[in-house]
Amino acid sequence: MNNSYKTVEELPVMLNAKILKDFMGISNGMVYELLRSEGFPTLHVNKRKLIPRDAFLRWMDANTGNKPQGGYL
């Protein structure tokens, strides 16, 4: 099953590495580097790495110079 999320509204409540890779258009290596980076909202559940959508969107707002008017949230 290939889910390709094109808009913020389509993203599920909890994101994983594949969703981030597809949504951001970055490589697997870059996704996992991001998941390990300080300040990125990664939840570690056993061996899984999950990202709450709203925390991801706040992180995007805080870390981009090209914010859409009104931000993502």
N, C-alpha and C positions, 0 to 999 in steps of 0.2 A: 504494500500500500504506500503510495507516494503522496504525502501531504505537502503541498507547497503553499505556504502562507505568504500572501502578498501584502496584506495590510495588518496593522496593529490589532484591529478589531477581530481578525480571524484567529489570532494566536490563542492557544489554550491557556488556562489559568496557571498551569505548571509547564515549564519548558524543559527540554533536555538538550543534549549536545547536537543531535541531528536537527532538531527544530531551529536551534540557533544558527547552525551551519547553513541550512536552507534559507532562512529568513535574512541573514546578514550577508550571504553570498561569500563566505570565507571557507578556508580549508579546515579539515579535521584538526590539524596541528594548531592552527590559530585558535580554534574553538577551545581546545584543551588548555592552551596557554592562557586564554582569557579566563577560563574557569578557575585556574590556579592563581590568578593575579589578585593582589591585595585590593580590596575595595569592591570587587565584583560580587554581586549577591548570590553566591553559590551555597545551596544547602547540601550537605553530605548525609545521605541516608544509606547506611551500610556502604556498599561500593558505588551506589548511584550518585550522580551529581544532578541536582535539580535547581531550577531557577524560577522563583515566583515571577509571573508576568509583570505585575505592577512594580516590583522591585527592579526588574530589568528595565522597564520604561523610565523609572526615576533615574537609574544609572545612566541611561542614554541621554536624558535631559541634562544631567550634570556633567556629562563628558563629551558633549558635542558643541562645536561653535556655530553650527547651523541649525539651531532649534526652530521647529515650526512655530508659527505664532500660537501662543497658548500652550506649548509643549505637547507631549504625547498623552498626558493624563488630563 
